[in-house]
């Protein structure tokens, strides 16, 4: 398990363009009001271990510049959608 200090070090070297995505993800994991998010319920049949592995892979890709900006993904989806029409 990662320590807070280790996570803080990773955030310190995280490119600025990814910080909002990281913050959004962390917010989605935090308590909302008095009801914590139940990851098991949201993920249907996906085990927590699989979700954590997926997050670790996504984090690695973001930290190493392998990610694709959301703006680019949307543009590609919209372009595909217009071809399908």
C-alpha positions in Angstrom: 0.0 0.0 0.0 1.3 3.5 -0.8 2.0 5.9 2.0 0.8 9.5 2.2 4.3 10.7 1.8 4.9 8.6 -1.3 1.7 9.8 -2.8 2.6 13.4 -2.0 5.9 12.9 -3.8 4.2 11.6 -6.8 1.8 14.6 -6.9 4.8 16.9 -6.7 6.1 15.6 -10.0 2.7 15.1 -11.6 2.3 17.4 -14.7 0.0 20.3 -14.0 -2.4 19.2 -16.8 -3.1 16.0 -14.9 -3.7 17.5 -11.4 -7.4 18.3 -12.0 -8.0 14.7 -13.2 -6.3 13.4 -10.1 -8.3 15.8 -7.8 -11.5 14.8 -9.5 -10.8 11.1 -9.0 -9.9 11.6 -5.4 -13.0 13.6 -4.8 -15.1 10.8 -6.3 -13.6 8.4 -3.7 -14.2 10.7 -0.7 -17.3 10.8 1.5 -20.2 12.8 0.2 -22.2 14.0 3.1 -22.5 11.1 5.5 -22.8 8.4 2.8 -19.5 7.0 1.7 -19.3 5.8 -1.9 -19.7 2.0 -2.0 -17.2 1.0 -4.6 -18.5 -2.6 -4.6 -22.0 -1.4 -5.4 -20.9 1.0 -8.1 -18.7 -1.5 -9.9 -21.3 -4.2 -10.1 -19.3 -7.4 -10.2 -15.8 -5.9 -10.5 -13.6 -6.7 -7.5 -11.9 -3.9 -5.6 -8.5 -5.4 -6.4 -9.2 -5.2 -10.1 -10.3 -1.6 -9.8 -7.2 -0.7 -7.8 -5.0 -2.4 -10.4 -6.7 -0.5 -13.2 -6.2 2.8 -11.2 -2.6 2.0 -10.7 -2.1 1.4 -14.4 -3.9 4.6 -15.2 -1.8 6.5 -12.7 1.4 5.1 -14.2 0.2 6.1 -17.7 -0.6 9.6 -16.5 2.7 10.0 -14.7 4.7 8.8 -17.7 2.8 10.9 -20.2 1.1 7.9 -21.9 -2.4 9.1 -21.2 -4.7 10.7 -23.8 -6.2 14.0 -22.9 -10.0 13.9 -22.5 -10.4 16.7 -25.0 -8.7 14.4 -27.6 -10.9 11.4 -26.7 -14.1 13.5 -27.1 -12.9 14.8 -30.4 -12.2 11.3 -31.7 -15.6 10.1 -30.4 -17.4 13.0 -32.1 -15.6 12.4 -35.3 -16.5 8.7 -35.2 -20.1 9.6 -34.4 -20.3 11.9 -37.4 -19.0 9.2 -39.7 -21.6 6.8 -38.3 -24.5 9.2 -39.2 
